[in-house]
Amino acid sequence: MELTVSSFVSLLVYILTFLLGLPGNLLVLFVYIRKARKHGATPNVVYALNLCVANLALVSWMPVKVAETLQGWALPAAVCPVYSFFLFSSVYGSSLILTAVVVGRYLSIAYPITYKLYRRARTSCLVSAILWILVLVHLGFAYIAEGGGHFVSLSEENVSACYENFTQEQLKVLVPLRLEMALLLFLVPLVLSAFCTLRCLVLVRHSALPSVGKRRVLAIALSTLVVFVVCYLPYNVSHVVGFVLYTNVEWRSEAMLSSSCNVFLEPVVMLMLSPWTPRDLVDRLCRKRRKAPCKSWHQKHWNRASRNPQTTTTQAASVISHGQSKNDRAKANKADSSISDLIRIHRKPIPIDIFMLNLAASDLVFLTFLPVKMKEAADNMVWNMPGALCRFSLFMFFLPLYSSSLFLAAISAERYVCVAFPVRYGLMAKLDYQLLLSVYILTFLIGLPANILAFFTFCRKVYRKPTPIDILLLNLTISDLIFLAVLPFKMKEATDNLNWSLPYYLCPISSFLFFSTIYTSTLFLTAISIERYLGVAFPIRYALGRRPRNAVIASCFLWLLGSLNLSIVYIVPYIASSDNSSYSKLQPNPHVTICYDNFTIEQLNILLPARLELFLVLFCIPLLICCFCYINFIRILSNLPHLGRRRRLRAIGLAVGTLLVFTICFSPYNISHVVGFIHGNSEWWRNFALISSTLNACLDPIIFYFSSAAVRSAIRACVNGLKEKIHIVEYRSCCSAGPSKTEAYKETNPPIDLG
């Protein structure tokens, strides 16, 4: 059986589902059984155990699904109905029980007193039994429609398939039944889940819960609804499409992939419902292996941090002195807990963690492409997959082998340096700031002359004959120049190890200009992509409405949009603060301040949602628009026969390059907004995520070069002028190196003395 791209993707999803779903559901089973033994059964415990049973039933048959994807149905025909029964009962049972979880959550928030009176595990068991009976009855009718046979049949490719091909008599019963299942077992639960989730959001928002509790409840409600929609929607849509077309749609097996993903996504939701934190789970698991309780992560991190030579001697002395008596030890425990909490909030990973993370990523890449080698080995080392996949899979298979050896060597070197040279090792932390400084200097030296040249070129072109694309490119150049003008302040900050030693008023001004130009660049890149797409997709209509005035209005709107959204830089410092210290929060050294980095809880409650809004409005939407415009731009150009090959490749290269610049430069920094919103904190690595955004000022001139013939001619003129000057200097140096012809003639023919 030849493995297609679709089959390969299905194989990866099924293997990933098995590898993640089995330990995840076993962990949930362990957590809730232990909770039931300790505190008694509750509705959440009952529903969680039912979800685990449904997911484990699906996981147990996942190896059979993998084998069917590889070589078709090779098991006895009697196994097929049992396999299909467990597969589909797990999918619909999970959706109904997940709905019961959402409804119970809503009732506990909307009617807490009444719900508490009827909050019995017996009631939840009865509800679960009714839901399972409902699923089993529907699946029983579905199997009756099969007619008692032909569960295994041959497909058009002459490959055995289980429960895929049906006769017209079977479809007359099966297609309406599938529609009824989609309505009763999916649409009704979806409406209930959506209603309960929205009501939970409204009630929690107006409640007196603390902000941390609100975020947790909202995260649980939204994640449950997202899992429900993403996992179960495609497969049930196939039922509706099959009823409309009155056939068994071909993409049902692909739609089943998302339903399989619920196996490892639902344990995440159930663990969020559990009161145990990840640290508690680690402690519970570690106690079975050790007599002494294992240390929490931040305690270990504090132990490592205490070995840092930059740790003050007063802290070490206080920890030693606290160990002399019980009272002192109690005080030490309080001090350690406060310090560890501070480290947990403002934690920064050590190099060993980064190396271990890269090693784990390398192993995951290796495991991802291992099924390809498994398929090759199953075919007696004969390659039956697409030829384009061969080289790529070989590269991704052997790359982790060598990268793992390099990361292991780096880990051993890091451990040796940490023990042998502790003082020097502690000073290596400053290399992070040196990296920032190096990137800032490189960007300034390359970006400033390139953008100045582009600025004068576009000014001259707009003055002579303004066009919309030139106006947008001019505004993009201005944005980059403002960014480069503020960059020296960031250089000074990086030189001082991210401490702000400049006047206070420069901090909000530089921060506003620095961050606003990042987002205005994304907006102008998006406007350029729209302009190019309209010019290719609708050339006549676009030519009629192609006015420079429209480009000017659009540019003003984009500047206003970016400035208004980034005005949060000015607003946040003065929220719940009577002075300027909240903006540059004082560190343990009272003479050291940090610009726009440390915030109070009140400030974070406004800043983190604002950053998430920046991610959605000023990054996600422009990125989607750019992808749509440039993908269609490339598709249209590829189908134009009269366009020269060189011009077509240059235009396609420009589109792909712009998309890469957009994604690589702006993704890391905007992802930090999402991670910070989830963690409820300003992430420590935001400054390093800004490195890629900083490099955008160097990469935009490349877009200018390919976008405008005027820029290309200006650069060509500069290069030719530079060559001429170098040639003149070389000519003069050559001429001055030897005697002239007149001097040589005088030496060989001395004048005749006539006297």
C-alpha positions in Angstrom: 0.0 0.0 0.0 1.5 3.3 -1.1 1.5 5.9 1.6 0.1 9.2 0.4 0.6 12.6 2.0 -2.9 12.4 3.6 -2.1 8.9 5.0 1.2 10.2 6.3 -0.4 13.0 8.2 -3.1 10.6 9.6 -0.3 8.3 10.7 1.5 11.1 12.6 -1.7 12.2 14.3 -2.6 8.7 15.4 0.9 8.0 16.8 0.9 11.4 18.5 -2.5 10.7 20.0 -1.4 7.4 21.4 1.9 8.7 22.8 0.3 11.7 24.5 -3.2 10.3 25.2 -2.1 7.2 27.1 0.0 8.8 29.8 -2.2 11.9 29.9 -5.4 9.9 30.7 -3.6 7.6 33.1 -2.4 10.6 34.9 -5.9 12.0 35.1 -7.1 8.6 36.3 -4.5 8.6 39.0 -5.3 12.1 40.1 -9.1 11.7 40.4 -9.0 8.2 41.9 -6.7 9.6 44.6 -9.0 12.6 45.1 -12.1 10.3 45.4 -10.3 8.2 48.0 -9.2 11.2 50.0 -12.2 13.6 49.8 -15.0 11.4 48.4 -16.6 11.3 45.0 -17.9 14.5 43.5 -19.6 15.2 40.1 -16.3 16.4 38.6 -14.6 13.1 39.7 -17.4 11.0 38.2 -17.3 12.9 34.9 -13.5 12.8 34.8 -13.4 9.1 35.3 -16.0 8.6 32.6 -14.0 10.7 30.2 -10.9 8.7 31.0 -12.7 5.4 30.3 -13.9 6.8 27.0 -10.5 8.1 26.0 -8.6 4.9 27.1 -11.1 2.9 25.1 -10.1 4.9 22.0 -6.4 4.8 22.9 -6.4 1.1 23.3 -7.5 0.7 19.6 -5.2 3.3 18.3 -2.4 0.8 17.2 -5.1 -0.9 15.1 -5.9 2.4 13.5 -2.2 2.9 12.8 -1.9 -0.5 11.2 -5.0 0.1 9.1 -3.5 3.4 7.8 -0.3 1.6 6.9 -1.5 -1.5 5.1 -5.3 -1.5 5.2 -7.5 -3.8 7.3 -5.5 -7.0 7.9 -7.3 -8.3 11.0 -10.2 -10.8 11.0 -13.5 -9.4 9.8 -15.2 -10.1 13.2 -12.8 -7.6 14.9 -14.0 -4.7 12.6 -17.5 -4.1 14.3 -15.9 -4.3 17.8 -13.2 -1.9 16.7 -15.7 0.6 15.1 -18.0 0.3 18.1 -15.3 1.4 20.6 -14.1 4.1 18.2 -17.4 5.9 17.7 -18.8 5.3 21.2 -15.7 7.0 22.6 -16.1 10.0 20.3 -19.8 10.6 21.1 -19.5 9.6 24.8 -16.7 12.1 25.3 -18.7 14.9 23.7 -21.8 14.3 25.9 -19.8 13.9 29.1 -17.8 17.1 28.3 -21.2 18.8 27.9 -22.2 17.5 31.3 -19.0 19.0 32.8 -19.7 22.4 31.2 -23.4 22.4 32.4 -22.3 21.4 36.0 -19.7 24.2 36.0 -22.4 26.7 34.9 -24.9 25.6 37.5 -22.3 25.8 40.3 -21.6 29.4 39.4 -25.2 30.6 38.5 -27.1 28.7 41.3 -24.5 27.8 43.9 -26.9 27.1 46.8 -29.4 25.1 44.8 -26.7 23.2 43.0 -25.0 22.3 46.3 -28.2 20.7 47.5 -28.3 18.3 44.5 -24.5 17.9 44.2 -24.3 14.2 44.6 -22.0 11.7 43.0 -25.0 9.3 42.7 -26.7 11.9 40.5 -23.7 12.3 38.3 -23.4 8.5 37.9 -27.0 8.4 36.8 -26.5 11.2 34.3 -23.4 9.4 33.0 -25.3 6.1 32.6 -28.1 7.9 30.7 -25.5 9.5 28.3 -23.8 6.2 27.7 -27.1 4.4 27.0 -28.0 7.2 24.5 -24.8 6.7 22.7 -25.1 2.9 22.7 -28.6 3.0 21.3 -27.6 5.2 18.4 -24.6 3.1 17.6 -26.8 -0.1 17.7 -29.1 1.4 15.1 -26.0 2.3 13.0 -24.8 -1.3 13.0 -28.2 -2.6 12.2 -28.1 -0.5 9.1 -25.0 -2.4 8.0 -27.3 -5.4 7.4 -25.4 -7.9 9.4 -22.4 -8.2 7.1 -19.8 -6.6 4.9 -18.1 -4.7 7.7 -14.8 -5.2 5.8 -14.8 -4.4 2.1 -12.4 -3.4 -0.7 -11.9 0.2 -1.7 -11.3 1.5 -5.2 -7.5 1.1 -4.6 -8.1 -2.6 -3.9 -7.3 -2.1 -0.2 -9.4 -3.6 2.6 -11.2 -1.0 4.7 -13.3 -1.4 7.8 -16.7 0.3 8.0 -16.1 2.6 5.0 -17.9 1.3 1.9 -21.7 0.9 1.9 -24.4 -0.2 -0.5 -27.4 2.1 -1.4 -29.7 0.1 0.8 -27.4 0.6 3.7 -27.1 4.3 3.0 -30.8 4.8 3.0 -30.8 4.0 6.7 -27.4 5.1 7.7 -27.3 8.6 6.2 -30.5 9.9 8.0 -29.3 8.2 11.2 -25.9 10.0 11.0 -27.8 13.3 10.5 -29.8 12.6 13.6 -26.7 11.8 15.5 -25.1 15.1 14.4 -28.1 17.0 15.6 -28.9 15.2 18.8 -25.4 14.1 19.9 -23.4 17.1 18.7 -25.5 20.2 17.9 -27.7 20.1 21.0 -24.6 19.6 23.3 -22.8 22.3 21.4 -25.6 24.8 22.0 -25.7 23.9 25.6 -22.0 24.2 26.0 -21.9 27.6 24.2 -24.7 29.0 26.3 -23.2 27.8 29.6 -19.8 29.0 28.7 -21.0 32.5 27.7 -23.1 32.7 30.9 -20.1 31.7 32.9 -18.0 34.4 31.3 -20.6 37.0 32.1 -21.1 35.9 35.7 -17.5 35.5 36.5 -16.6 38.9 35.0 -19.1 40.7 37.3 -18.2 38.6 40.4 -16.0 39.5 43.3 -13.4 36.9 42.6 -9.8 37.9 42.6 -8.3 38.4 39.1 -6.3 35.2 39.3 -9.4 33.2 40.1 -11.3 34.9 37.3 -8.6 34.1 34.8 -8.5 30.4 35.9 -12.3 30.0 35.5 -12.4 31.8 32.2 -9.4 29.7 30.9 -11.2 26.5 31.9 -14.5 27.5 30.3 -13.0 28.7 27.0 -10.6 25.8 26.7 -13.4 23.3 27.2 -15.5 25.0 24.5 -12.6 25.2 22.1 -11.8 21.5 22.6 -15.4 20.7 21.9 -15.6 22.7 18.7 -12.2 21.8 17.3 -12.4 18.1 18.0 -16.0 17.2 17.2 -17.1 19.7 14.6 -15.4 18.4 11.4 -16.6 14.8 11.9 -20.2 15.8 12.5 -20.1 18.2 9.5 -19.3 15.2 7.4 -22.6 13.7 8.5 -24.5 16.8 7.3 -22.6 16.9 4.0 -23.2 13.2 3.5 -26.9 13.7 4.0 -27.0 16.5 1.5 -25.1 14.5 -1.1 -26.7 11.3 0.1 -23.4 9.4 0.0 -20.5 8.4 2.3 -18.2 11.4 1.9 -14.6 10.6 1.1 -13.0 12.8 3.7 -14.7 11.2 6.8 -11.4 9.6 7.7 -9.6 12.9 7.6 -12.4 14.5 9.7 -11.9 11.8 12.2 -8.4 13.0 12.9 -9.6 16.0 14.9 -11.9 13.7 16.9 -8.9 11.6 17.8 -7.1 14.7 19.2 -9.6 14.9 22.0 -7.8 12.0 23.6 -4.9 14.2 24.7 -6.7 17.5 24.8 -9.4 16.5 27.3 -6.9 15.5 30.0 -5.5 19.0 29.9 -9.0 20.4 30.7 -9.6 17.8 33.4 -6.3 18.6 35.1 -7.3 22.3 35.0 -10.4 21.4 36.9 -8.4 19.5 39.4 -7.2 21.6 42.4 -3.7 20.1 42.1 -1.0 22.2 40.5 1.7 20.7 38.3 4.1 21.1 41.2 1.7 19.0 43.4 1.6 16.3 40.7 5.4 16.1 40.6 5.5 15.9 44.4 3.0 13.1 44.4 4.8 11.1 41.8 8.2 11.7 43.4 7.1 10.5 46.8 6.6 7.0 45.5 10.2 6.8 44.5 11.8 8.6 47.4 11.3 8.6 51.1 12.0 12.3 51.4 9.6 14.6 49.5 11.0 16.0 46.3 11.8 19.7 46.1 9.6 22.0 44.1 11.0 23.6 41.0 11.5 27.0 42.4 13.3 25.6 45.5 15.8 23.8 43.2 16.1 26.9 41.2 16.9 28.9 44.3 19.5 26.4 45.3 21.1 26.8 42.0 20.8 30.6 42.2 22.5 30.5 45.6 25.6 29.1 43.9 25.7 32.1 41.7 28.6 34.3 42.7 26.5 37.4 42.2 24.3 36.4 45.2 25.0 38.7 48.0 26.9 37.4 51.1 24.3 38.8 53.4 21.7 36.4 52.0 24.0 33.4 52.5 24.8 34.6 56.0 21.2 35.0 56.9 20.3 31.5 55.6 23.2 30.0 57.7 22.2 32.0 60.8 18.6 31.0 60.5 19.5 27.3 61.0 20.6 27.7 64.6 17.2 27.3 66.4 13.6 26.3 65.7 12.4 29.9 65.8 15.1 31.0 63.5 14.4 28.1 61.1 10.7 29.1 61.0 11.8 32.6 60.1 14.1 31.2 57.5 11.3 29.2 56.0 9.2 32.3 55.6 12.2 34.2 54.1 12.9 31.3 51.7 9.3 31.1 50.6 9.1 34.8 49.9 12.4 34.7 48.0 11.4 31.6 46.1 8.1 33.2 45.2 10.0 36.2 43.9 12.2 34.0 41.8 9.2 32.1 40.5 7.6 35.3 39.4 10.7 36.8 37.8 12.4 33.5 37.0 15.1 33.3 34.3 16.2 29.9 33.0 19.9 28.9 33.4 21.9 27.7 30.4 21.5 24.0 31.4 17.7 24.4 31.0 18.1 25.9 27.5 20.5 23.0 26.5 18.1 20.4 27.9 15.1 22.1 26.1 17.0 22.0 22.7 18.0 18.3 23.4 14.3 17.5 24.0 13.3 19.3 20.8 15.9 17.4 18.9 14.5 14.1 20.2 11.0 15.1 19.3 12.0 15.9 15.7 13.6 12.5 15.5 10.5 10.7 16.9 8.3 12.7 14.5 10.0 11.2 11.5 10.5 7.8 13.0 7.1 6.5 11.5 8.5 7.1 8.0 11.5 4.8 8.8 9.0 2.3 10.3 7.0 2.3 7.0 10.2 1.9 5.0 11.3 -1.0 7.2 7.8 -2.6 6.8 8.2 -2.5 3.0 11.6 -4.3 3.2 13.5 -1.0 2.8 11.7 -0.2 -0.4 10.6 3.5 -0.7 6.8 3.6 -1.6 6.1 7.2 -0.4 6.3 10.4 -2.5 9.8 11.1 -3.8 9.8 14.6 -2.4 9.5 13.2 1.1 12.6 11.1 0.8 15.4 13.7 1.1 13.4 15.8 3.6 12.8 12.8 5.9 16.4 11.7 5.6 17.6 15.2 6.5 15.2 15.5 9.5 16.1 11.9 10.6 19.8 12.3 10.7 20.0 15.9 11.8 18.7 15.2 15.4 21.3 12.4 15.7 24.2 14.8 15.4 22.5 17.7 17.1 21.8 15.5 20.1 25.5 14.6 20.4 26.4 18.3 20.2 23.9 19.3 22.9 25.1 16.5 25.1 28.6 17.8 24.7 27.4 21.4 25.5 25.7 20.1 28.7 28.9 18.4 29.8 30.9 21.5 29.1 28.4 23.7 31.0 28.5 21.4 34.0 32.3 21.4 34.0 32.7 25.2 33.7 30.1 25.6 36.5 32.1 23.5 38.9 35.6 24.5 37.8 35.2 28.2 37.3 32.2 29.3 39.3 33.1 33.0 39.4 33.7 33.3 35.6 30.6 31.2 35.0 28.5 33.7 37.0 29.9 36.5 34.9 28.7 34.8 31.7 25.2 36.0 32.4 26.2 39.4 31.0 26.6 37.8 27.6 22.8 38.0 27.2 23.0 41.8 27.3 26.1 41.8 25.0 24.0 39.8 22.5 21.3 42.5 22.6 23.9 45.2 22.2 25.5 43.5 19.3 22.2 43.1 17.5 21.3 46.8 18.1 24.6 48.0 16.8 24.4 45.8 13.7 20.9 46.9 13.0 21.8 50.6 13.4 24.9 50.4 11.2 23.1 48.5 8.4 19.6 49.9 8.6 20.4 53.6 9.0 22.2 54.2 5.6 19.9 51.8 3.8 16.7 53.5 5.0 18.1 57.0 4.5 18.9 56.1 0.9 15.4 54.7 0.5 13.8 57.7 2.2 15.4 60.2 -0.2 14.6 58.0 -3.2 10.9 57.7 -2.3 10.7 61.4 -1.5 12.0 62.3 -4.9 9.7 59.8 -6.6 6.6 60.9 -4.6 7.4 64.5 -5.4 7.6 63.8 -9.1 4.8 61.3 -9.6 3.1 59.9 -6.5 1.7 56.4 -6.6 0.0 54.5 -3.7 2.8 51.9 -3.5 5.5 54.6 -3.2 3.5 56.4 -0.5 3.1 53.2 1.5 6.8 52.4 1.1 7.7 55.9 2.1 5.7 55.6 5.3 7.3 52.2 6.0 10.7 53.9 5.6 9.8 56.7 8.0 8.7 54.1 10.6 12.0 52.3 10.3 13.9 55.6 10.6 12.0 56.5 13.8 12.8 53.1 15.1 16.5 53.5 14.3 16.5 57.0 15.9 15.4 55.5 19.2 17.8 52.5 19.0 20.7 54.4 20.6 18.7 54.6 23.8 18.2 50.8 23.8 22.0 50.5 23.1 22.7 52.5 26.3 20.2 50.4 28.2 21.8 47.2 27.0 25.3 48.5 27.9 24.0 49.1 31.5 22.7 45.5 31.8 19.1 46.7 31.0 19.3 49.3 33.8 17.9 52.7 33.0 20.5 55.4 33.8 19.0 58.1 31.5 16.5 60.8 32.5 13.1 59.5 33.5 11.2 61.4 30.8 13.1 59.6 28.1 11.8 56.2 29.2 8.1 56.6 28.2 9.0 58.5 25.0 11.6 56.0 23.8 9.3 53.1 24.7 6.4 54.6 22.9 8.4 55.3 19.7 10.2 51.9 19.9 7.1 49.7 20.2 4.7 51.8 18.1 7.1 51.7 15.1 7.2 47.9 15.4 3.4 47.6 14.9 3.2 50.4 12.3 5.7 48.4 10.2 3.4 45.4 10.3 0.4 47.5 9.3 2.3 49.1 6.4 3.6 45.7 5.2 -0.1 44.5 5.3 -1.2 47.6 3.3 1.5 46.9 0.7 0.4 43.3 0.4 -3.2 44.5 -0.2 -2.1 47.0 -2.8 -0.2 44.4 -4.7 -3.0 41.8 -4.6 -5.6 44.3 -5.8 -3.3 45.4 -8.6 -3.0 41.8 -9.9 -6.5 40.4 -9.1 -8.6 43.4 -10.2 -6.3 45.4 -12.5 -9.0 47.4 -14.3 -11.1 48.3 -11.3 -8.0 49.0 -9.3 -6.6 51.3 -12.0 -9.8 53.3 -11.9 -9.7 53.9 -8.2 -5.9 54.1 -7.8 -5.6 57.5 -6.1 -2.6 58.7 -4.1 -5.1 60.5 -1.8 -6.5 57.1 -0.7 -3.0 55.9 0.1 -2.4 59.1 2.2 -5.7 58.6 4.1 -4.8 54.9 4.7 -1.4 55.9 6.0 -2.8 58.4 8.4 -5.3 55.8 9.7 -2.5 53.2 10.2 -0.3 55.7 12.1 -3.3 56.7 14.2 -4.2 53.0 14.9 -0.7 52.1 15.9 -0.3 55.2 18.1 -3.6 54.8 19.9 -3.0 51.1 20.7 0.5 51.8 21.9 -0.6 54.7 24.1 -0.9 52.1 26.8 2.8 52.7 27.3 1.9 56.1 28.8 -1.2 55.0 30.6 0.0 51.9 32.5 2.8 53.6 34.6 0.3 55.9 36.3 -2.4 53.3 37.1 -2.7 52.7 40.9 0.5 54.7 41.4 1.2 58.0 43.0 4.6 58.5 41.6 6.9 57.4 38.8 8.4 54.6 40.7 5.9 52.1 39.4 7.1 52.7 35.9 10.8 52.1 36.7 10.4 49.8 39.7 13.3 50.0 42.1 15.5 47.0 42.5 17.2 45.8 45.7 19.9 48.4 44.8 18.0 51.7 45.3 20.1 53.5 42.7 19.2 51.1 39.9 15.9 51.5 37.9 14.5 49.5 35.0 12.5 51.0 32.2 9.1 49.5 31.4 9.8 46.0 32.7 8.5 45.5 36.3 4.8 46.1 37.0 2.4 45.9 39.9 -0.5 43.5 39.9 -2.9 46.4 39.2 -0.8 47.4 36.2 -0.6 43.8 34.9 -4.4 43.5 35.1 -4.7 46.1 32.4 -1.4 45.7 30.5 -1.7 41.9 29.8 -5.1 42.1 28.2 -3.9 45.1 26.2 -0.9 43.1 25.0 -3.2 40.3 24.0 -5.3 42.8 22.0 -2.1 44.0 20.3 -1.4 40.4 19.4 -4.9 39.8 17.9 -5.5 43.2 16.2 -2.1 44.3 15.1 -0.4 41.0 14.4 -2.9 38.1 13.8 -5.3 40.0 11.6 -2.5 41.6 9.5 -0.7 38.3 9.2 -3.9 36.5 7.9 -4.5 39.4 5.4 -0.8 39.2 4.2 -1.0 35.4 3.8 -4.3 35.6 1.9 -3.1 38.4 -0.4 0.3 37.0 -1.2 -0.9 33.4 -1.6 -3.5 34.6 -4.2 -0.9 37.0 -5.6 1.5 34.0 -6.3 -1.4 31.9 -7.6 -2.5 34.5 -10.1 1.1 35.3 -11.3 1.8 31.6 -11.8 -1.1 31.3 -14.2 -0.2 34.4 -16.3 1.3 33.2 -19.6 2.4 36.5 -21.0 4.5 37.5 -18.0 8.2 36.9 -18.4 9.8 34.2 -16.3 12.3 36.6 -14.7 9.7 39.1 -13.6 7.4 36.3 -12.4 10.1 34.8 -10.2 11.1 38.2 -8.9 7.5 39.0 -7.9 7.0 35.6 -6.3 10.3 35.9 -4.5 9.2 39.3 -3.2 5.9 37.9 -1.9 7.5 35.0 -0.2 10.3 37.1 1.2 7.8 39.6 2.7 5.9 36.8 4.3 9.0 35.4 5.8 10.1 38.8 7.1 6.7 39.4 8.6 6.6 36.0 10.3 10.2 35.7 11.5 10.5 39.3 12.7 7.3 39.8 14.5 6.1 36.4 15.6 8.4 35.9 18.7 7.6 39.2 20.3 3.9 38.8 19.8 3.9 35.3 21.1 5.4 36.7 24.3 2.1 38.6 24.7 0.1 35.4 24.6 2.4 33.5 26.9 2.5 36.4 29.3 -1.3 36.6 29.4 -1.6 32.9 30.1 1.0 33.0 32.9 -0.3 36.3 34.2 3.1 37.9 34.2 5.5 39.9 31.9 7.8 37.3 30.5 11.5 37.6 31.2 12.5 36.8 27.6 10.5 39.6 26.0 13.8 41.6 25.4 15.3 38.7 23.5 12.1 38.2 21.5 12.6 41.8 20.4 15.9 40.8 18.6 14.0 39.5 15.6 11.8 42.6 15.6 14.9 44.8 15.6 16.3 43.0 12.6 13.2 44.1 10.6 14.8 47.5 10.1 17.7 45.8 8.2 15.4 43.5 6.2 12.9 46.1 5.1 15.4 47.8 2.7 15.6 44.4 0.9 11.8 44.7 0.3 12.4 48.2 -0.9 15.0 47.0 -3.4 12.7 44.4 -5.0 9.6 46.6 -4.8 10.8 49.8 -6.4 12.9 50.3 -9.6 13.8 53.8 -8.3 15.5 52.2 -5.2 17.3 49.8 -7.4 18.6 52.6 -9.7 19.6 54.7 -6.7 21.6 51.8 -5.3 23.1 51.1 -8.6 24.1 54.7 -9.0 25.7 54.7 -5.6 27.6 51.6 -6.3 28.8 52.9 -9.7 29.9 56.2 -8.1 31.8 54.4 -5.4 33.5 52.2 -8.0 34.5 55.3 -10.0 36.0 57.0 -6.9 37.9 53.8 -6.0 39.2 53.6 -9.6 40.3 57.3 -9.5 42.1 56.8 -6.2 43.8 53.7 -7.6 44.8 55.5 -10.8 46.3 58.4 -8.8 48.2 56.1 -6.6 49.6 54.2 -9.6 50.6 57.5 -11.3 52.3 58.8 -8.2 54.2 55.6 -7.6 56.7 56.1 -10.5 58.3 59.0 -12.3 56.5 60.8 -15.1 57.6 60.5 -18.8 59.1 64.1 -18.7 61.3 63.3 -15.8 62.4 60.0 -17.4 63.2 61.8 -20.7 65.3 64.4 -18.8 67.3 61.7 -17.1 68.1 59.8 -20.3 68.7 63.0 -22.5 70.5 65.6 -20.4 70.5 69.2 -21.8 73.5 70.2 -24.0 75.7 72.9 -22.6 76.2 75.5 -25.5 78.6 77.6 -23.5 
